[in-house]
Amino acid sequence: MDSLKTIIYGFLRGLRDSLAGFVLIFRYDAEQPDKPSRSSSPTQETNLARRRAAQQAEKKQKQQAKQKDESTKVIHRVLQCCFLNGVLFGLSLVLFNYVLLPSLQWFLGVCLAESGAGSVWPYLRPTLTTVFNMLWVLPLFLLSRIINTIWFQDIADSAYRQRQGRPQLISSVSKLVADVLISIFIEVLFLIQANVVMMVSPLMGVGLVLSGVHMCMLNALYAFEYRWFNMGWELYKRLSFIEQNWPYFMGFGAPLAVITMYPSSVYVSGCLFALLFPVFIISANEADPILNTNGYQLKLFALVVGVSNRIIQSLVTRRPPPTPS
C-alpha cells in the first residue's frame, strides 16, 4: 500500500510540475529584487571600502543586466516558437483543411451541377491535399524542425543560466560529441520500440497503454535532458535516474504524450509538440523531481541501450581490411 501511495504521489507531483511552466513562463521577465545593503557612517568608511563597494555594485548591476537579458531571450524565443509553429505552420493547416477545401467544394457545387461536383470532388480533394503537403507542409515541417532545435537549446540554456547559474558541461569534447550522438540514437530506437509495442500487443488497448507509457518517459527525457546536460550528467546517468524515479517522470511526460498521441496526422502532432515543448523545458528547469523510495526500477531503456552498445561495439572493434602489399 505504501508503494502504491508513493507511485501515485510521484505521478501527480510530476503532472503538477509539468503544467507549472505555463505559469512560470510569465515570471521570467520579472526583475530580481535588490537586497538591502548595510548602511555605514561616512566617518568609518575609507576610500578602500568605497572602492570595493563601487566594484561590488557594478558587478551586481552587470549580473542583474545579464539575468534580465537571459529572461528576455527566453520570452523572445518562446514567442518565436509560438509564431512559427502555431501561426505559420498550424494556422496554415487549419485554413487549408477547414476553410480553403470547403470553400472550393462549395464553389464547385455552385458552378457545376450537383452530380458533376460529386464526381469531380473525390479526385480533386486528394490531389490538392497531396500538392499542398509536398509544396508547403513537408518543406516547412523539415525547416521548422531545424529551427526549433536551435531555439529549444537557446531557451534551455538561457533559463538554466538565469535560475541555476553557469552550465557545467561535460569536460571532454569527444565525450560531449559522443554523448549527443548516442543520445539521439537511443531516443530514435526507443521511439521505434514504443511503436513496435503498440503494434505487436495482442490487445489493442494494452498496446496503446504501453506505448503511452513509453511516450511519457520519452517526453520527460526530452524536457529534462537540456537541464541534465547543462549539469554535466552523462547519458547513462540520465537514463538511470529517469528509470529509478519513473512515477514522477511518467507524470511529467503525460500531458505532452496525450496531446501529441491524439492527432492522426504526423504534421499536426509535430506542430503541437513544437508549440508546447518550450513550456515543458521551463517546467523541467524549475522542477524538483520526487525520488522513488520503493526501490523498483522501470527499465524501459534497457533493451535499446543494449542494442546501441552492441552496434557501437561492433563498429569500434571491426578490423580494417588488410592493405595490399
Residue frames relative to the residue before (quaternion, step in Angstrom):
aa qw qx qy qz dx dy dz
M 1.0000 0.0000 0.0000 0.0000 0.00 0.00 0.00
D 0.6477 0.5104 -0.3224 0.4649 3.59 1.00 -0.79
S 0.6356 0.5235 -0.3332 0.4593 3.57 1.02 -0.75
L 0.6440 0.5141 -0.3231 0.4654 3.57 1.00 -0.80
K 0.6406 0.5125 -0.3246 0.4708 3.60 0.99 -0.77
T 0.6418 0.5261 -0.3224 0.4554 3.57 1.02 -0.81
I 0.6560 0.5080 -0.3059 0.4670 3.58 0.98 -0.86
I 0.6763 0.4883 -0.2993 0.4633 3.59 0.88 -0.92
Y 0.6614 0.5039 -0.3110 0.4604 3.57 0.95 -0.87
G 0.6549 0.5066 -0.3165 0.4628 3.58 0.96 -0.83
F 0.6455 0.5188 -0.3204 0.4600 3.58 0.98 -0.83
L 0.6919 0.4721 -0.2852 0.4658 3.60 0.84 -0.94
R 0.6338 0.5200 -0.3353 0.4641 3.58 1.05 -0.72
G 0.6521 0.4994 -0.3130 0.4768 3.59 0.99 -0.78
L 0.6272 0.5326 -0.3288 0.4636 3.57 1.06 -0.77
R 0.6651 0.4986 -0.3007 0.4675 3.57 0.97 -0.85
D 0.6741 0.5008 -0.2998 0.4527 3.58 0.90 -0.90
S 0.6382 0.5343 -0.3445 0.4342 3.59 1.02 -0.68
L 0.7113 0.4390 -0.2548 0.4862 3.58 1.03 -0.76
A 0.5154 0.6626 -0.4138 0.3523 3.59 1.24 -0.24
G 0.5600 0.6319 -0.3869 0.3707 3.59 1.15 -0.47
F 0.5984 0.5680 -0.3658 0.4306 3.60 1.14 -0.51
V 0.6818 0.4174 -0.2752 0.5341 3.59 1.26 -0.36
L 0.6629 0.5364 -0.3063 0.4231 3.57 0.97 -0.89
I 0.5934 0.6018 -0.3742 0.3816 3.57 1.06 -0.65
F 0.6691 0.4945 -0.3086 0.4610 3.62 1.10 -0.57
R 0.6371 0.5267 -0.3309 0.4551 3.60 1.25 -0.16
Y 0.5352 0.6596 -0.4055 0.3376 3.58 1.21 -0.22
D 0.6914 0.4396 -0.2978 0.4899 3.59 1.15 -0.33
A 0.4737 0.6574 -0.4542 0.3703 3.60 1.25 0.22
E 0.4480 -0.6969 0.4927 0.2661 3.54 -0.93 0.88
Q 0.4985 -0.6442 0.4934 0.3051 3.53 -1.12 0.69
P 0.4372 -0.7064 0.4807 0.2808 3.62 -0.81 0.91
D 0.4524 -0.6841 0.5044 0.2701 3.52 -1.03 0.78
K 0.4004 -0.6991 0.5420 0.2391 3.54 -0.99 0.86
P 0.4729 -0.6750 0.4732 0.3112 3.62 -0.89 0.82
S 0.2920 -0.7620 0.5572 0.1535 3.54 -0.93 0.90
R 0.5480 -0.6209 0.4568 0.3249 3.52 -1.16 0.67
S 0.3520 -0.7358 0.5417 0.2030 3.53 -0.95 0.92
S 0.0887 -0.7850 0.6120 0.0357 3.54 -1.04 0.74
S 0.5319 -0.6420 0.4502 0.3199 3.54 -1.05 0.68
P 0.5831 -0.6109 0.4004 0.3556 3.59 -1.06 0.70
T 0.6384 0.5468 -0.3453 0.4175 3.56 1.05 -0.61
Q 0.7137 0.4437 -0.2607 0.4753 3.58 1.12 -0.66
E 0.6190 0.5578 -0.3428 0.4338 3.57 1.21 -0.32
T 0.2292 -0.7828 0.5684 0.1077 3.57 -0.68 1.10
N 0.6847 -0.4642 0.3595 0.4319 3.52 -1.32 0.14
L 0.6384 0.5274 -0.3264 0.4559 3.57 1.00 -0.79
A 0.6493 0.5082 -0.3168 0.4687 3.56 1.00 -0.81
R 0.6326 0.5234 -0.3330 0.4637 3.58 1.03 -0.77
R 0.6555 0.5163 -0.3120 0.4543 3.56 0.96 -0.88
R 0.6620 0.4958 -0.3038 0.4728 3.57 0.96 -0.86
A 0.6467 0.5149 -0.3206 0.4624 3.57 0.99 -0.79
A 0.6454 0.5117 -0.3199 0.4682 3.58 1.03 -0.76
Q 0.6502 0.5082 -0.3158 0.4683 3.58 1.00 -0.81
Q 0.6611 0.4957 -0.3114 0.4693 3.58 0.96 -0.82
A 0.6450 0.5147 -0.3237 0.4630 3.58 1.00 -0.76
E 0.6536 0.5043 -0.3119 0.4703 3.57 1.00 -0.83
K 0.6471 0.5141 -0.3149 0.4667 3.58 1.00 -0.83
K 0.6543 0.5123 -0.3085 0.4629 3.55 1.02 -0.82
Q 0.6402 0.5180 -0.3258 0.4645 3.57 1.01 -0.76
K 0.6432 0.5130 -0.3250 0.4663 3.59 1.01 -0.78
Q 0.6505 0.5125 -0.3173 0.4621 3.57 0.99 -0.81
Q 0.6612 0.4965 -0.3069 0.4713 3.56 0.97 -0.83
A 0.6441 0.5090 -0.3228 0.4711 3.58 1.03 -0.76
K 0.6436 0.5170 -0.3207 0.4644 3.57 1.04 -0.77
Q 0.6500 0.5043 -0.3145 0.4736 3.58 0.99 -0.82
K 0.6372 0.5202 -0.3262 0.4658 3.56 1.05 -0.75
D 0.6401 0.5149 -0.3227 0.4701 3.58 1.01 -0.76
E 0.6480 0.5142 -0.3208 0.4612 3.58 0.99 -0.82
S 0.6648 0.4933 -0.3108 0.4670 3.60 0.93 -0.85
T 0.6368 0.5166 -0.3235 0.4721 3.58 1.03 -0.77
K 0.6428 0.5192 -0.3216 0.4624 3.58 1.04 -0.76
V 0.6170 0.5411 -0.3459 0.4547 3.58 1.03 -0.74
I 0.6861 0.4713 -0.2851 0.4752 3.59 0.82 -1.00
H 0.6464 0.5320 -0.3216 0.4424 3.58 0.97 -0.85
R 0.6800 0.4803 -0.2906 0.4717 3.60 0.90 -0.90
V 0.6345 0.5212 -0.3389 0.4593 3.59 0.99 -0.75
L 0.6554 0.4963 -0.3135 0.4752 3.60 0.96 -0.80
Q 0.6240 0.5271 -0.3392 0.4665 3.59 1.05 -0.69
C 0.6440 0.5099 -0.3190 0.4727 3.58 1.00 -0.81
C 0.6388 0.5221 -0.3243 0.4628 3.58 1.02 -0.78
F 0.6733 0.4883 -0.3071 0.4625 3.58 0.94 -0.83
L 0.6890 0.4894 -0.2948 0.4458 3.59 0.84 -0.96
N 0.7868 0.3561 -0.1781 0.4716 3.56 0.74 -1.07
G 0.7365 0.4221 -0.2458 0.4679 3.57 1.02 -0.71
V 0.7595 0.3657 -0.2009 0.4991 3.56 0.87 -0.96
L 0.7604 0.4031 -0.2332 0.4526 3.57 0.57 -1.14
F 0.7714 0.3470 -0.1901 0.4983 3.58 0.85 -0.96
G 0.7295 0.4423 -0.2600 0.4524 3.59 0.67 -1.05
L 0.6753 0.4955 -0.3040 0.4539 3.57 0.90 -0.89
S 0.6137 0.5430 -0.3555 0.4497 3.61 1.07 -0.63
L 0.6367 0.5131 -0.3275 0.4733 3.61 1.04 -0.72
V 0.6602 0.5058 -0.3068 0.4627 3.58 0.96 -0.85
L 0.6749 0.4965 -0.3025 0.4544 3.59 0.88 -0.90
F 0.6677 0.5009 -0.3171 0.4501 3.59 0.95 -0.81
N 0.7580 0.4187 -0.2242 0.4471 3.59 0.77 -1.04
Y 0.8066 0.2990 -0.1401 0.4904 3.58 0.99 -0.77
V 0.7249 0.3591 -0.2495 0.5322 3.61 1.23 -0.06
L 0.7448 0.4241 -0.2429 0.4544 3.57 0.63 -1.14
L 0.7005 0.4658 -0.2836 0.4603 3.61 0.75 -0.98
P 0.6761 0.4565 -0.3321 0.4735 3.68 0.80 -0.73
S 0.6346 0.5233 -0.3400 0.4559 3.60 1.02 -0.72
L 0.6611 0.4963 -0.3060 0.4722 3.57 0.97 -0.83
Q 0.6363 0.5158 -0.3324 0.4675 3.58 1.01 -0.72
W 0.6514 0.4997 -0.3152 0.4761 3.58 1.00 -0.77
F 0.6452 0.5249 -0.3210 0.4529 3.59 1.00 -0.81
L 0.6499 0.4965 -0.3191 0.4788 3.58 0.99 -0.77
G 0.6418 0.5243 -0.3291 0.4527 3.57 1.05 -0.70
V 0.6522 0.4960 -0.3128 0.4803 3.57 1.14 -0.62
C 0.7201 0.4560 -0.2559 0.4561 3.58 0.87 -0.96
L 0.7686 0.2805 -0.1549 0.5538 3.57 0.98 -0.84
A 0.6181 -0.5105 0.4265 0.4189 3.50 -1.30 0.17
E 0.6664 -0.5181 0.3471 0.4087 3.58 -1.19 0.44
S 0.6703 0.4851 -0.2990 0.4753 3.57 1.00 -0.81
G 0.6516 0.5203 -0.3218 0.4485 3.57 1.03 -0.75
A 0.6599 0.4915 -0.3045 0.4798 3.58 0.98 -0.83
G 0.6516 0.5266 -0.3174 0.4442 3.58 1.04 -0.75
S 0.6865 0.4668 -0.2871 0.4779 3.58 1.11 -0.58
V 0.6819 0.4814 -0.2896 0.4684 3.62 1.12 -0.59
W 0.6574 0.5781 -0.3209 0.3616 3.59 0.89 -0.96
P 0.6348 0.5341 -0.3634 0.4239 3.70 0.87 -0.68
Y 0.7012 0.4173 -0.2683 0.5120 3.61 1.14 -0.50
L 0.6639 0.5213 -0.3117 0.4362 3.58 1.06 -0.71
R 0.6386 0.5565 -0.3386 0.4097 3.63 0.93 -0.82
P 0.6913 0.4518 -0.3125 0.4694 3.69 0.76 -0.84
T 0.6237 0.5417 -0.3447 0.4458 3.57 1.10 -0.70
L 0.6720 0.4871 -0.2948 0.4735 3.58 0.89 -0.92
T 0.6472 0.5219 -0.3208 0.4536 3.58 0.98 -0.81
T 0.6577 0.5083 -0.3082 0.4626 3.59 0.96 -0.84
V 0.6582 0.5005 -0.3098 0.4693 3.58 0.94 -0.87
F 0.6549 0.5115 -0.3118 0.4606 3.59 0.95 -0.84
N 0.6703 0.4944 -0.3028 0.4633 3.58 0.95 -0.84
M 0.6992 0.4751 -0.2823 0.4535 3.59 0.92 -0.83
L 0.7656 0.3919 -0.2076 0.4660 3.60 0.90 -0.88
W 0.7987 0.2657 -0.1453 0.5200 3.61 1.11 -0.50
V 0.7390 0.4497 -0.2611 0.4284 3.58 0.59 -1.13
L 0.7106 0.4665 -0.2811 0.4454 3.60 0.73 -1.01
P 0.6720 0.4626 -0.3319 0.4735 3.70 0.80 -0.76
L 0.6713 0.4837 -0.3076 0.4698 3.59 0.94 -0.82
F 0.6164 0.5485 -0.3413 0.4502 3.58 1.07 -0.70
L 0.6850 0.4689 -0.2867 0.4783 3.59 0.89 -0.90
L 0.6552 0.5052 -0.3168 0.4638 3.58 0.97 -0.82
S 0.6659 0.5011 -0.3116 0.4566 3.58 0.95 -0.81
R 0.5872 0.5640 -0.3812 0.4379 3.62 1.09 -0.58
I 0.6721 0.4898 -0.2984 0.4682 3.57 0.95 -0.87
I 0.6808 0.4849 -0.2921 0.4649 3.57 0.87 -0.96
N 0.6507 0.5232 -0.3196 0.4480 3.59 0.95 -0.84
T 0.6094 0.5556 -0.3533 0.4417 3.58 1.03 -0.72
I 0.6705 0.4837 -0.2913 0.4813 3.58 0.96 -0.87
W 0.6888 0.4824 -0.2847 0.4603 3.58 0.89 -0.92
F 0.6178 0.5353 -0.3528 0.4553 3.61 1.00 -0.72
Q 0.6527 0.5057 -0.3156 0.4675 3.58 0.99 -0.81
D 0.6392 0.5179 -0.3250 0.4664 3.60 1.00 -0.77
I 0.6481 0.5114 -0.3218 0.4635 3.59 0.95 -0.83
A 0.6787 0.4956 -0.2941 0.4552 3.57 0.88 -0.95
D 0.6800 0.4888 -0.2988 0.4576 3.60 0.88 -0.90
S 0.6736 0.4912 -0.3025 0.4620 3.59 0.91 -0.88
A 0.6564 0.4996 -0.3134 0.4705 3.59 0.96 -0.82
Y 0.6580 0.5044 -0.3194 0.4590 3.59 0.97 -0.79
R 0.6673 0.4980 -0.3136 0.4565 3.61 0.90 -0.85
Q 0.6663 0.5042 -0.3184 0.4478 3.58 0.99 -0.70
R 0.7817 0.3558 -0.1721 0.4825 3.58 0.87 -0.96
Q 0.8004 0.3176 -0.1436 0.4877 3.59 0.92 -0.90
G 0.5568 -0.5918 0.4134 0.4109 3.59 1.10 -0.57
R 0.7776 -0.3258 0.2475 0.4774 3.53 -1.26 -0.43
P 0.4762 -0.6768 0.4734 0.3020 3.63 -0.87 0.88
Q 0.2349 -0.7438 0.6123 0.1291 3.55 -1.18 0.72
L 0.1000 -0.8432 0.5279 0.0171 3.53 0.24 1.32
I 0.6606 -0.4684 0.3966 0.4323 3.53 -1.34 0.17
S 0.5227 -0.7044 0.3863 0.2853 3.55 -0.75 1.11
S 0.7499 0.3852 -0.2172 0.4921 3.59 0.79 -0.98
V 0.4739 -0.6779 0.4854 0.2832 3.58 -0.93 0.92
S 0.6432 0.5223 -0.3246 0.4562 3.59 0.99 -0.80
K 0.6487 0.4985 -0.3159 0.4806 3.59 1.00 -0.78
L 0.6361 0.5406 -0.3285 0.4419 3.57 1.01 -0.80
V 0.6762 0.4799 -0.2901 0.4778 3.58 0.90 -0.94
A 0.6571 0.5069 -0.3085 0.4649 3.58 0.94 -0.86
D 0.6325 0.5374 -0.3273 0.4516 3.58 1.02 -0.81
V 0.6684 0.4975 -0.3048 0.4613 3.59 0.90 -0.89
L 0.6870 0.4871 -0.2927 0.4529 3.59 0.84 -0.95
I 0.6786 0.4746 -0.2988 0.4743 3.58 0.89 -0.89
S 0.6141 0.5505 -0.3452 0.4479 3.58 1.05 -0.71
I 0.6558 0.4915 -0.3115 0.4809 3.60 0.93 -0.86
F 0.6496 0.5256 -0.3138 0.4508 3.59 0.96 -0.87
I 0.6772 0.4814 -0.2939 0.4725 3.61 0.91 -0.89
E 0.6485 0.5118 -0.3287 0.4576 3.61 0.97 -0.74
V 0.6284 0.5110 -0.3358 0.4809 3.60 1.04 -0.68
L 0.6528 0.5013 -0.3100 0.4758 3.60 0.95 -0.86
F 0.6582 0.5050 -0.3142 0.4615 3.59 0.98 -0.79
L 0.6231 0.5201 -0.3399 0.4751 3.59 1.07 -0.67
I 0.6297 0.5092 -0.3234 0.4895 3.59 1.05 -0.75
Q 0.6315 0.5349 -0.3253 0.4574 3.58 0.99 -0.82
A 0.6416 0.5240 -0.3232 0.4576 3.60 0.98 -0.79
N 0.6751 0.4801 -0.2945 0.4765 3.60 0.96 -0.81
V 0.6396 0.5206 -0.3274 0.4612 3.58 1.03 -0.77
V 0.6297 0.5374 -0.3323 0.4520 3.59 0.97 -0.82
M 0.6708 0.4942 -0.3048 0.4614 3.59 0.96 -0.81
M 0.7064 0.4751 -0.2732 0.4479 3.60 1.00 -0.75
V 0.7477 0.4249 -0.2315 0.4548 3.60 0.90 -0.85
S 0.5021 0.6549 -0.4386 0.3558 3.60 1.20 -0.20
P 0.4765 -0.6939 0.4485 0.3005 3.64 -0.84 0.88
L 0.7376 0.3127 -0.1968 0.5651 3.59 1.12 -0.59
M 0.4917 -0.6970 0.4390 0.2824 3.55 -0.75 1.07
G 0.6739 0.5010 -0.3108 0.4454 3.60 0.89 -0.83
V 0.6456 0.5165 -0.3209 0.4621 3.58 1.02 -0.81
G 0.6540 0.5147 -0.3112 0.4587 3.58 0.97 -0.83
L 0.6493 0.5100 -0.3186 0.4656 3.57 1.02 -0.77
V 0.6501 0.5101 -0.3176 0.4651 3.58 1.01 -0.80
L 0.6693 0.4942 -0.3027 0.4649 3.59 0.90 -0.89
S 0.6443 0.4982 -0.3206 0.4836 3.56 1.02 -0.75
G 0.6359 0.5280 -0.3285 0.4570 3.58 1.06 -0.70
V 0.6122 0.5322 -0.3420 0.4744 3.59 1.09 -0.69
H 0.6319 0.5250 -0.3239 0.4693 3.58 0.99 -0.83
M 0.7002 0.4724 -0.2834 0.4540 3.57 0.85 -0.94
C 0.5928 0.5494 -0.3716 0.4568 3.61 1.09 -0.57
M 0.6826 0.4785 -0.2849 0.4732 3.57 0.89 -0.93
L 0.6638 0.5095 -0.3094 0.4517 3.58 0.98 -0.84
N 0.6635 0.4921 -0.3124 0.4691 3.61 0.94 -0.80
A 0.6223 0.5174 -0.3404 0.4787 3.58 1.07 -0.67
L 0.6369 0.5141 -0.3237 0.4746 3.58 1.02 -0.77
Y 0.6086 0.5518 -0.3479 0.4517 3.58 0.99 -0.80
A 0.7233 0.4626 -0.2574 0.4433 3.59 0.77 -1.05
F 0.7421 0.4189 -0.2326 0.4688 3.59 0.85 -0.95
E 0.5352 0.6613 -0.4109 0.3276 3.58 1.13 -0.45
Y 0.6125 0.5441 -0.3574 0.4484 3.60 1.03 -0.65
R 0.6719 0.4882 -0.2948 0.4726 3.59 0.91 -0.88
W 0.6930 0.4720 -0.2872 0.4631 3.59 0.83 -0.94
F 0.6167 0.5385 -0.3484 0.4565 3.55 1.07 -0.64
N 0.6694 0.4787 -0.2894 0.4889 3.59 1.02 -0.79
M 0.6422 0.5000 -0.3204 0.4847 3.59 1.23 -0.38
G 0.5371 -0.6520 0.3901 0.3664 3.59 1.26 -0.10
W 0.4157 0.7031 -0.4792 0.3213 3.58 1.21 0.31
E 0.3581 -0.7197 0.5534 0.2180 3.57 -0.95 0.87
L 0.7438 -0.4657 0.2523 0.4078 3.55 -1.29 0.44
Y 0.7268 0.4531 -0.2731 0.4380 3.57 0.68 -1.03
K 0.5941 0.5279 -0.3679 0.4827 3.59 1.15 -0.40
R 0.6363 0.5217 -0.3254 0.4659 3.59 1.02 -0.76
L 0.6837 0.4794 -0.2873 0.4693 3.57 0.91 -0.91
S 0.6443 0.5212 -0.3228 0.4572 3.59 0.99 -0.79
F 0.6609 0.5115 -0.3102 0.4531 3.58 0.96 -0.84
I 0.6921 0.4680 -0.2922 0.4654 3.58 0.93 -0.81
E 0.6356 0.5066 -0.3314 0.4791 3.61 1.15 -0.53
Q 0.6543 0.5154 -0.3170 0.4535 3.60 1.00 -0.73
N 0.7849 0.2640 -0.1206 0.5475 3.58 1.00 -0.82
W 0.0924 0.8760 -0.4672 0.0760 3.54 1.07 0.86
P 0.6065 0.5535 -0.4122 0.3948 3.72 0.88 -0.54
Y 0.6615 0.5049 -0.3117 0.4586 3.58 0.94 -0.88
F 0.7263 0.4396 -0.2617 0.4590 3.58 0.77 -0.99
M 0.5834 0.5458 -0.3852 0.4619 3.59 1.13 -0.43
G 0.6662 0.4786 -0.3009 0.4864 3.57 1.02 -0.76
F 0.6324 0.5411 -0.3377 0.4397 3.57 1.03 -0.74
G 0.7540 0.3963 -0.2194 0.4757 3.60 0.91 -0.85
A 0.4586 0.7237 -0.4306 0.2838 3.60 1.25 -0.17
P 0.6773 0.4939 -0.3456 0.4218 3.69 0.70 -0.84
L 0.6900 0.4693 -0.2908 0.4680 3.57 0.86 -0.90
A 0.6312 0.5294 -0.3364 0.4562 3.60 1.06 -0.69
V 0.6634 0.4993 -0.3102 0.4631 3.60 0.91 -0.86
I 0.6732 0.5056 -0.3033 0.4463 3.58 0.90 -0.90
T 0.7459 0.4157 -0.2315 0.4660 3.60 0.88 -0.90
M 0.6516 0.5110 -0.3325 0.4514 3.63 1.13 -0.40
Y 0.5868 0.6195 -0.3677 0.3697 3.60 1.15 -0.47
P 0.6978 0.4491 -0.3208 0.4565 3.70 0.73 -0.84
S 0.4377 -0.6977 0.5088 0.2505 3.55 -1.09 0.76
S 0.6614 0.4889 -0.3066 0.4791 3.60 1.16 -0.49
V 0.4568 -0.6872 0.4949 0.2724 3.55 -0.92 0.93
Y 0.6167 0.5465 -0.3466 0.4482 3.58 1.13 -0.58
V 0.6631 0.4857 -0.3053 0.4808 3.59 0.94 -0.84
S 0.6453 0.5185 -0.3190 0.4615 3.57 0.99 -0.83
G 0.6718 0.4891 -0.2938 0.4723 3.58 0.95 -0.85
C 0.6265 0.5352 -0.3307 0.4601 3.57 1.07 -0.71
L 0.6659 0.4921 -0.2986 0.4746 3.59 0.94 -0.87
F 0.6353 0.5285 -0.3312 0.4554 3.58 1.00 -0.81
A 0.7037 0.4610 -0.2750 0.4655 3.58 0.81 -0.98
L 0.6383 0.5351 -0.3309 0.4436 3.60 1.11 -0.60
L 0.7745 0.3657 -0.1744 0.4857 3.59 0.96 -0.88
F 0.5535 0.6689 -0.3921 0.3041 3.59 1.09 -0.58
P 0.6087 0.5524 -0.3901 0.4149 3.70 0.90 -0.59
V 0.6218 0.5332 -0.3497 0.4548 3.59 1.06 -0.64
F 0.6789 0.4797 -0.2936 0.4720 3.59 1.00 -0.80
I 0.5594 0.5577 -0.3958 0.4683 3.60 1.17 -0.37
I 0.6588 0.4884 -0.3001 0.4873 3.58 0.96 -0.86
S 0.6316 0.5298 -0.3358 0.4557 3.60 0.99 -0.79
A 0.6732 0.4905 -0.2995 0.4653 3.58 0.94 -0.86
N 0.6372 0.5383 -0.3272 0.4440 3.57 1.06 -0.71
E 0.7409 0.3929 -0.2128 0.5014 3.59 1.11 -0.67
A 0.5543 0.6659 -0.3768 0.3276 3.59 1.22 -0.37
D 0.2163 -0.7249 0.6392 0.1385 3.51 -1.37 0.46
P 0.2598 -0.8239 0.4764 0.1633 3.62 0.12 1.25
I 0.3885 -0.6965 0.5612 0.2214 3.54 -1.11 0.84
L 0.3721 -0.7423 0.5169 0.2084 3.57 -0.77 1.06
N 0.4128 -0.6984 0.5356 0.2343 3.54 -1.10 0.79
T 0.1832 -0.8370 0.5112 0.0674 3.58 -0.41 1.23
N 0.5525 0.6283 -0.4108 0.3623 3.63 1.19 -0.07
G 0.4866 -0.7220 0.3918 0.2975 3.58 1.30 -0.08
Y 0.5901 0.5730 -0.3773 0.4256 3.61 1.23 -0.10
Q 0.1934 -0.7863 0.5805 0.0858 3.57 -0.80 1.07
L 0.2773 -0.7309 0.6022 0.1623 3.53 -1.08 0.81
K 0.0919 -0.8525 0.5145 0.0110 3.56 0.12 1.33
L 0.0281 0.8258 -0.5583 0.0743 3.53 0.42 1.27
F 0.6916 0.4803 -0.2779 0.4624 3.59 1.13 -0.58
A 0.4414 0.7294 -0.4492 0.2674 3.62 1.23 -0.18
L 0.6685 0.5133 -0.3135 0.4375 3.60 0.89 -0.89
V 0.7129 0.4429 -0.2776 0.4676 3.60 0.77 -0.97
V 0.6082 0.5324 -0.3598 0.4661 3.60 1.10 -0.59
G 0.6584 0.5019 -0.3118 0.4662 3.59 0.97 -0.82
V 0.6516 0.5057 -0.3183 0.4673 3.59 0.99 -0.82
S 0.6690 0.4931 -0.3072 0.4636 3.59 0.90 -0.89
N 0.6404 0.5170 -0.3353 0.4584 3.62 1.00 -0.73
R 0.6496 0.5080 -0.3222 0.4650 3.57 0.99 -0.77
I 0.6608 0.5002 -0.3140 0.4633 3.58 0.95 -0.84
I 0.6741 0.4848 -0.3007 0.4692 3.59 0.89 -0.90
Q 0.6516 0.5170 -0.3208 0.4530 3.57 0.97 -0.81
S 0.6567 0.5056 -0.3150 0.4625 3.58 1.01 -0.77
L 0.6566 0.4978 -0.3140 0.4717 3.59 1.09 -0.68
V 0.6779 0.4968 -0.2990 0.4520 3.58 1.01 -0.79
T 0.7494 0.4111 -0.2156 0.4720 3.57 0.91 -0.93
R 0.4632 0.6737 -0.4645 0.3402 3.58 1.20 -0.04
R 0.3673 -0.7496 0.5128 0.2005 3.54 -0.77 1.03
P 0.4794 -0.6599 0.4816 0.3205 3.60 -0.98 0.71
P 0.5712 -0.5933 0.4193 0.3821 3.62 -1.07 0.54
P 0.5566 -0.6288 0.4216 0.3422 3.58 -1.03 0.73
T 0.4221 -0.6984 0.5216 0.2490 3.55 -0.99 0.84
P 0.4975 -0.6588 0.4661 0.3182 3.63 -0.96 0.79
S 0.4620 -0.6876 0.4948 0.2626 3.53 -1.03 0.84
